[in-house]
Amino acid sequence: MKRINVLITAASRRVPLVRAFRNAVENFGRGRIITTDINPLSPALYFAHKHHIVPLTTDRYYIPILEGVCDAEEVDLIIPTIDDELAIFGRVIGRFAQLGVTVAVSSEQTSITCNDKYETYLFCERNGIRTPATRLANDVKFGDLNYPVYVKPRFGRGSVNVFAVHNEAQLRLFLDYVPDAIVQDHLAGTKFTVDVLSDFEGRVLSIVPRERLVIRAGISDKGITRKHAEVIAFAKEIAEKLQIVGPANIQCKWDGRDVSLIEVNPRFSGGIPLTIAAGADFPAWLVQLAAGMKLKAQIGNFQDSLAMMSFEESIFATESELKMAHAQKPRMLSKTRAAYVN
């Protein structure tokens, strides 16, 4: 059985995700997990077999440095985790393929569409998908709005700078405060985050809706799985039309009659531990896909009504343990790997 080594980028606080992949590779064939982050105080770094400190995604050497990490650690599969790097990885999938590395990421265009909330709205309009009316700040006609509405950054994550506003005075205040703001209508209904996994050809393998019970810092703190047929069918349509590859999470609302799209994040969600616990083991399946296995779709195959209640843990390290060597420059790739392409 082929041994699969996995690189998880921007590990940050994603301890459950790192643990899940560590279990996946060890159960599959004694593989290793490598993590990266810019901050040596990121706790998830220390749950991998090895970690590297790397620069920001905006650094010109970010991708070459990761290519060097992949070469040194014999990485087979990369799991990008933050919105900032999704389009970047989507653009360089071919470069990593030359090194024998698979990147579990959607195309550059898919990530651009999903990371831009206004582009997501336009995508829905073109494809006849129900979604709340969304306006750019300069297009807002104050007299035509029905409050409450939401002011959000056009590019943003984790519910940062998202505000519910109830009158024109508040709206003007937050439009001035939030950069690149959009204004989105409020929709009544039950909130769902739907975890989706597609294989590397874009075939949807699994869909797990989670009702969002408590949200903390934009991440589901408490939730419960729901075998909701309409939500599952809706998420499958979205994933196929967006040509999702690898993991994604789709946020939507069910009003008792219809499902409406709120946003799509083409990456793992913060609530993924609940989906894994419910029997949809996305990390294990991605490891198997990276090994060349063909998997059958598992849509609807998960434990219904399983609740998750999250809590904090701590990890401790000495100061000397935090002083890891920083990977600041690209390294020469070994002769056993493809030559680095500028």
C-alpha positions as CSV (number, residue, x, y, z in Angstrom):
1,M,0.0,0.0,0.0
2,K,1.4,3.4,-1.0
3,R,2.5,5.6,1.8
4,I,0.9,9.1,1.6
5,N,2.5,12.2,3.1
6,V,0.2,15.2,3.5
7,L,1.1,18.9,3.8
8,I,-1.5,21.1,5.6
9,T,-0.9,24.8,5.1
10,A,-1.8,27.6,7.4
11,A,-2.4,25.1,10.2
12,S,-3.2,27.8,12.8
13,R,-5.8,26.5,15.3
14,R,-7.0,23.6,13.1
15,V,-6.0,20.9,15.5
16,P,-9.0,18.6,14.8
17,L,-8.2,18.7,11.1
18,V,-4.5,17.9,11.6
19,R,-5.5,15.0,14.0
20,A,-8.0,13.7,11.4
21,F,-5.4,13.6,8.7
22,R,-2.8,12.1,11.0
23,N,-5.2,9.3,11.8
24,A,-5.9,8.9,8.1
25,V,-2.3,8.5,6.9
26,E,-1.3,6.3,9.8
27,N,-4.3,4.0,9.2
28,F,-3.7,3.9,5.5
29,G,0.0,3.2,5.3
30,R,2.1,4.9,7.9
31,G,2.3,8.3,6.1
32,R,3.3,11.5,7.7
33,I,1.7,14.9,8.3
34,I,3.6,18.1,7.7
35,T,2.2,21.5,8.7
36,T,3.1,25.1,7.9
37,D,2.3,28.4,9.3
38,I,3.7,31.9,9.6
39,N,3.5,31.9,13.4
40,P,5.4,29.4,15.6
41,L,2.7,29.9,18.3
42,S,0.1,28.3,16.0
43,P,-1.0,25.2,18.1
44,A,-1.9,22.9,15.2
45,L,1.7,22.9,14.1
46,Y,2.7,20.7,17.0
47,F,0.2,17.9,16.2
48,A,1.9,17.0,12.9
49,H,5.0,14.8,12.5
50,K,7.0,17.8,11.4
51,H,6.3,21.5,10.8
52,H,7.9,24.4,8.9
53,I,7.6,28.2,9.5
54,V,6.9,29.9,6.2
55,P,6.2,33.5,5.0
56,L,2.8,35.0,4.2
57,T,0.9,33.8,1.1
58,T,1.6,37.3,-0.4
59,D,5.4,36.7,-0.3
60,R,6.8,36.2,-3.8
61,Y,8.7,33.1,-2.5
62,Y,5.7,31.4,-0.8
63,I,5.0,28.8,-3.6
64,P,8.7,28.1,-4.3
65,I,9.3,27.6,-0.5
66,L,6.4,25.2,-0.3
67,E,7.7,23.4,-3.4
68,G,11.0,23.0,-1.4
69,V,9.1,21.7,1.6
70,C,7.2,19.2,-0.6
71,D,10.5,18.0,-2.1
72,A,12.3,17.7,1.3
73,E,9.4,15.9,3.0
74,E,8.3,13.8,0.0
75,V,4.8,15.2,0.1
76,D,2.1,13.6,-2.0
77,L,-1.0,15.7,-1.1
78,I,-1.4,19.4,-0.2
79,I,-4.4,20.6,1.8
80,P,-4.7,24.4,1.6
81,T,-6.9,25.8,4.4
82,I,-7.4,29.6,4.0
83,D,-9.2,31.7,1.5
84,D,-6.1,33.9,0.8
85,E,-4.2,31.0,-0.8
86,L,-6.9,29.1,-2.6
87,A,-6.7,31.0,-5.9
88,I,-2.9,30.9,-5.7
89,F,-2.9,27.1,-5.4
90,G,-5.5,26.8,-8.1
91,R,-3.2,28.7,-10.5
92,V,-0.1,26.4,-9.8
93,I,-1.7,23.0,-9.6
94,G,0.3,22.0,-12.7
95,R,3.6,23.0,-11.1
96,F,3.0,20.8,-8.1
97,A,1.8,18.0,-10.4
98,Q,5.3,18.1,-12.0
99,L,6.7,17.3,-8.5
100,G,4.2,14.4,-8.1
101,V,2.1,16.4,-5.7
102,T,-1.7,16.6,-5.8
103,V,-3.3,19.7,-4.5
104,A,-6.8,19.3,-3.1
105,V,-8.1,22.6,-4.4
106,S,-10.6,23.9,-6.9
107,S,-9.6,25.9,-10.0
108,E,-8.3,29.5,-9.7
109,Q,-11.6,30.8,-11.3
110,T,-13.8,28.8,-8.8
111,S,-11.8,30.2,-5.9
112,I,-12.0,33.8,-7.2
113,T,-15.8,33.4,-7.6
114,C,-16.3,32.1,-4.1
115,N,-13.9,34.5,-2.4
116,D,-15.8,37.5,-3.9
117,K,-19.3,37.7,-2.4
118,Y,-20.5,39.9,-5.2
119,E,-19.2,37.5,-7.8
120,T,-20.9,34.7,-6.0
121,Y,-24.2,36.7,-6.3
122,L,-23.6,37.2,-10.0
123,F,-22.9,33.5,-10.4
124,C,-26.2,32.7,-8.7
125,E,-28.0,35.2,-11.0
126,R,-26.6,33.6,-14.1
127,N,-27.5,30.1,-13.0
128,G,-30.9,30.7,-11.6
129,I,-29.9,29.9,-8.0
130,R,-31.9,31.4,-5.1
131,T,-29.8,33.9,-3.1
132,P,-30.4,37.1,-1.2
133,A,-30.2,40.3,-3.3
134,T,-26.7,41.8,-3.0
135,R,-25.5,45.3,-3.9
136,L,-22.2,47.0,-4.1
137,A,-21.9,50.0,-1.7
138,N,-22.1,52.5,-4.6
139,D,-25.3,50.9,-5.9
140,V,-27.3,51.1,-2.7
141,K,-30.6,53.0,-3.0
142,F,-31.4,53.8,0.6
143,G,-35.1,54.3,0.1
144,D,-35.6,50.9,-1.6
145,L,-34.3,48.7,1.3
146,N,-36.3,46.6,3.7
147,Y,-34.5,46.3,7.0
148,P,-32.8,44.5,8.5
149,V,-30.0,44.1,5.9
150,Y,-26.4,42.9,6.3
151,V,-23.3,44.9,5.6
152,K,-20.3,42.6,4.8
153,P,-16.9,43.0,3.2
154,R,-16.9,41.9,-0.4
155,F,-13.7,39.9,0.4
156,G,-13.6,38.5,3.9
157,R,-13.9,35.5,6.1
158,G,-14.8,34.4,9.6
159,S,-17.7,36.8,9.9
160,V,-15.2,39.7,10.5
161,N,-16.9,43.1,9.8
162,V,-20.3,41.5,9.2
163,F,-23.1,43.6,10.7
164,A,-26.9,43.4,10.8
165,V,-28.3,47.0,10.4
166,H,-31.8,48.1,11.1
167,N,-32.1,51.6,9.8
168,E,-30.5,54.1,7.3
169,A,-28.4,55.8,10.0
170,Q,-26.7,52.5,10.9
171,L,-26.3,51.5,7.2
172,R,-24.5,54.8,6.4
173,L,-22.2,54.3,9.4
174,F,-21.2,50.7,8.5
175,L,-20.9,51.4,4.8
176,D,-18.3,54.0,5.8
177,Y,-16.6,51.6,8.3
178,V,-16.5,48.3,6.3
179,P,-13.9,48.2,3.4
180,D,-15.2,47.1,0.0
181,A,-18.7,46.7,1.5
182,I,-21.7,44.9,0.0
183,V,-25.3,45.1,1.3
184,Q,-27.2,41.9,1.4
185,D,-30.9,41.3,2.1
186,H,-31.9,39.3,5.2
187,L,-33.5,35.9,4.6
188,A,-35.5,34.1,7.3
189,G,-34.9,30.4,7.8
190,T,-32.7,27.7,9.3
191,K,-29.0,28.2,8.7
192,F,-27.0,25.3,7.4
193,T,-23.3,24.7,6.6
194,V,-23.0,21.8,4.2
195,D,-19.7,20.0,4.0
196,V,-19.0,18.7,0.5
197,L,-16.2,16.6,-0.9
198,S,-15.5,16.0,-4.6
199,D,-12.8,13.9,-6.1
200,F,-10.0,15.3,-8.2
201,E,-12.2,15.1,-11.3
202,G,-15.0,17.1,-9.7
203,R,-17.3,14.2,-9.0
204,V,-19.3,14.8,-5.8
205,L,-18.6,12.1,-3.3
206,S,-20.2,13.2,0.0
207,I,-22.6,15.9,1.3
208,V,-23.3,16.5,5.0
209,P,-25.6,19.3,6.1
210,R,-25.1,20.6,9.6
211,E,-27.6,22.9,11.2
212,R,-25.7,25.8,12.7
213,L,-26.8,26.1,16.4
214,V,-24.1,28.4,17.8
215,I,-21.5,30.4,15.8
216,R,-18.4,31.8,17.5
217,A,-15.9,33.9,15.5
218,G,-17.5,32.7,12.3
219,I,-17.0,29.0,13.1
220,S,-19.7,26.6,14.1
221,D,-19.3,26.0,17.9
222,K,-22.4,23.8,18.3
223,G,-24.2,22.1,15.5
224,I,-26.2,19.0,14.5
225,T,-26.2,16.9,11.4
226,R,-29.4,16.8,9.3
227,K,-30.4,14.4,6.5
228,H,-32.2,17.2,4.8
229,A,-33.1,16.0,1.2
230,E,-33.7,19.5,-0.2
231,V,-30.5,20.9,1.2
232,I,-28.4,17.9,0.0
233,A,-29.8,18.2,-3.5
234,F,-29.2,22.0,-3.5
235,A,-25.6,21.6,-2.3
236,K,-24.9,19.0,-5.0
237,E,-26.2,21.4,-7.7
238,I,-24.0,24.2,-6.4
239,A,-20.9,22.0,-6.2
240,E,-21.3,20.7,-9.7
241,K,-22.0,24.1,-11.2
242,L,-19.0,25.6,-9.5
243,Q,-16.9,22.5,-10.4
244,I,-15.7,22.0,-6.9
245,V,-12.6,19.8,-6.4
246,G,-11.7,18.6,-3.0
247,P,-13.4,20.0,0.1
248,A,-15.9,22.9,0.3
249,N,-18.5,24.2,2.6
250,I,-21.7,25.7,1.4
251,Q,-23.7,28.1,3.6
252,C,-27.4,28.3,2.9
253,K,-30.8,28.8,4.5
254,W,-34.0,26.7,4.4
255,D,-37.2,28.7,4.8
256,G,-39.6,25.7,4.8
257,R,-40.1,25.8,1.1
258,D,-36.8,26.7,-0.7
259,V,-33.1,26.7,-0.1
260,S,-31.1,29.9,-0.7
261,L,-27.3,30.2,-1.1
262,I,-25.5,32.5,1.3
263,E,-21.9,31.8,0.4
264,V,-19.4,29.1,-0.7
265,N,-16.0,28.4,0.8
266,P,-14.0,26.0,-1.4
267,R,-12.0,24.6,1.6
268,F,-12.5,22.7,4.8
269,S,-14.9,24.3,7.3
270,G,-14.2,24.9,11.0
271,G,-17.1,22.5,11.8
272,I,-15.6,19.6,9.8
273,P,-15.0,17.5,13.0
274,L,-18.8,16.9,13.2
275,T,-19.0,15.7,9.7
276,I,-16.0,13.3,10.3
277,A,-17.6,12.1,13.5
278,A,-20.8,11.4,11.7
279,G,-19.0,8.9,9.4
280,A,-18.1,11.1,6.4
281,D,-14.3,10.8,6.8
282,F,-13.1,13.4,4.2
283,P,-9.4,13.3,5.3
284,A,-9.3,9.5,4.9
285,W,-11.0,9.6,1.5
286,L,-8.6,12.4,0.3
287,V,-5.7,10.2,1.3
288,Q,-7.2,7.3,-0.6
289,L,-7.8,9.5,-3.7
290,A,-4.2,10.7,-3.5
291,A,-3.1,7.1,-3.6
292,G,-4.9,6.6,-6.9
293,M,-8.0,4.8,-5.5
294,K,-11.4,5.2,-7.1
295,L,-14.1,5.8,-4.5
296,K,-17.9,5.4,-4.7
297,A,-20.1,8.3,-3.9
298,Q,-21.3,8.4,-0.3
299,I,-24.0,11.0,-0.6
300,G,-26.5,10.7,2.3
301,N,-24.3,8.1,4.1
302,F,-23.7,9.7,7.5
303,Q,-25.2,9.6,11.0
304,D,-28.2,11.9,11.3
305,S,-28.9,14.1,14.3
306,L,-25.4,13.9,15.7
307,A,-24.6,17.0,17.8
308,M,-21.3,18.7,18.3
309,M,-20.3,20.8,21.3
310,S,-16.8,22.3,21.0
311,F,-14.5,23.5,23.8
312,E,-11.0,24.9,24.2
313,E,-7.8,22.9,24.8
314,S,-4.2,24.2,25.4
315,I,-0.8,23.0,24.3
316,F,2.5,23.9,26.0
317,A,6.1,24.3,24.7
318,T,9.3,25.8,25.9
319,E,10.6,28.9,24.2
320,S,13.5,27.0,22.6
321,E,11.0,24.6,21.0
322,L,9.3,27.6,19.3
323,K,12.5,28.7,17.7
324,M,12.2,26.7,14.5
325,A,14.3,27.5,11.5
326,H,12.3,29.7,9.1
327,A,12.0,28.7,5.5
328,Q,12.8,32.1,4.0
329,K,14.1,31.2,0.6
330,P,13.4,28.5,-2.0
331,R,15.7,25.5,-1.8
332,M,17.2,23.6,-4.7
333,L,14.9,20.6,-5.5
334,S,16.4,17.1,-5.5
335,K,17.3,15.4,-8.7
336,T,14.6,12.8,-8.0
337,R,11.9,15.6,-8.4
338,A,11.1,17.7,-11.4
339,A,13.2,20.8,-11.9
340,Y,11.8,24.0,-10.4
341,V,10.1,26.1,-13.0
342,N,10.2,29.9,-12.6
